[in-house]
Amino acid sequence: MKTKFQVNQIYLLFTITLFILEILIAIFVHDRFIRPFFGDFLVVIFMFYFFKSFTKLSDWNIAWISLSISYLVEIFQYFHILRFLGFSHNKIAIIIAGNSFAWEDMVAYTLGILAVLCFEMNFIQYYFPKTKLQ
């Protein structure tokens, strides 16, 4: 039986780079566009490459998983799940899960997934067919 689990070091490097960028945005950027919109745009790309680092699922499956998780977290924000779970004053929980619902976040997640799928289909598969990236 062929396993769907493996570590792809190149995609893991993408993941680590995006994670560091997300941390830097969370700590140092306090504006009205980069942190709230671009951060959400990047977080689904981060999740996409995180899953791609460890599985051999198709790009479409990884995209649906990443987008579904993002939407679910946003829905949890709508229902104030952190307050319900007793984490409403926990700074780390608020940074990870957020604390307020916004339709703009749903748009950012969707655009992030579309961007990473376009990048994968048009750049990676074109310039690196059948390489270590695949």
C-alpha positions, 0 to 999 in steps of 0.5 A: 500500500502506497502511503500518502505521507512524506516530507518534502523539504522544499515545501517545508521551507516555503511553510517555515518562511511563510510562518516567519512572515506571519509572525513578523506581520502579527508583531510589527504591522498594525495597519488596516490592510497588511495585517488584517487582509494580507495576513489572512491571504497568507495564512491559507497559503501557509496552510496549503504548503504545510499540508503539501510538505507532509502529504501527497494529496492533490493540490485541489484536495489540499486547497479544499482542506486549507480553505475549509479550515480557514472558513471554519475558524472564521465561523468560530469567530462569529460564534465567539468560540474563544469566549465559550472555551474560556480563552477570550483573554489569552493573547496567543489564542487570539493571535492564532484563532482571531477574535472577530468575524469579518466577511473580508477575511473570507474573501482574503482566504478565497483569494489566497487559495486561488493565488496559490493554486494559480502559482502551483499550476502555472509556475511550479508545474510549468518550470519544475515538471516531475522534480523534487517539488512534485 
